[in-house]
Every structure is written in C-alpha cells, then in structure tokens.
Amino acid sequence: LSKDDIQYVLDVIYDYYESEGLIDEDTAEEANIDEEKMFEFIAKAARKDGVNLADDMIAQILEGEFQYGVSIGVYTPEE
C-alpha cells in the first residue's frame, strides 16, 4: 500500500461519514457505523475513480483507521 492509497481511503471514509450524516458539528452523539456498507461505499468509489485497490487492502486500511480511532478514544469497540 502506498501513502496515496491510504490517504485516498481515508478521504473516502470522510465522504461516507458525510453522506450518512455522521459528521455534524452541532452534535457529539455516538453513532453506529455499518462497516459493510462503508466498505462497499469505498470499494465502489475506488472503482469509479480508477483506484486499483483489492478488497483486502481496503479492509487493512479500515482496520488500521479503526484501531487508531480506538487508541485515541474516538471509537469504542463492541464487546
């Protein structure tokens, strides 16, 4: 994976959050994220944009982003 691949996926994650109304500066409510739906959103965007990312690459980036979020308290892992 290149830095550009990672940055692309992170940008599309933000686009997904926006499209789902999960980014709202007026609220700080906890939200549930449909991981499968987000994955499909990213995979579809990559195909549309001509970005060659295999499913396992996207999954690796998503897992890394999630683990980072857990480490800084943004996400709470389900128990």
N, C-alpha and C positions, 0 to 999 in steps of 0.2 A: 504494500500500500504506500502510496506517496502522500506527502503533506497535502497536495492538492485534492486527492481523493477524500482524505479525512475532512478537509475544510468544506468540500462540496457537500458531503453527507451532513455535516453539522449545520450548514446553511439550509439544507432541505428539511432537516428536523425543525428548525425555527419556522420555516414556511408551513410545515404541518401543524405546529402549535398554533400559528396564526389562523390557519384555515379552519381549525377546530374550535377557535375562540378560547384557547387556553392561555393566551397572553393578554392580560387585561391589567393595566396599571392601577386600576381602581380597586382591585380585589387581591387578596392573598389567600384565597381558598385552596384547599388541597383538591387536586383533580386526579381522576383515574385515567390512565392513558392506555388505549387499546394498542398494545405492542404489535399485533399482527397487522392492524390497519395502518399503523405508522410505517411498518416495514414495506407494505405494498405501495404506499404513497411514495416512499423513497425509491423503490425499485422502478416504479412507473416513471418518475421524474428522471431518473438516470437514463432509462431507455429513450425517453423523449429528447433529452439533452445530448444524447450520443456519448454518455459517460459509460465506459466499459467497466462495470463493477459486478463481480459474481455475487450471488446471494450470500455466500459465506463471508465475503469481505464486508458487505453491508452489515451483517449480523455482528461481526467483530467490532466494527466501529460503534454500533449501537450499544453493545455490551460495555465497551470502554467508556462511552459517554455516560452510561448508567452508573457504572462503578465510580466514576469521577463525581457524579452528582451525589451519590450516597456519601462519599468521603467528605463532601463539603456541606452536607445536610440539606440538599435540595430535594432529594428523593428519599423515601422511606421504603426499604424493601419489604415485600409482603412476607408474612411469616406463615 
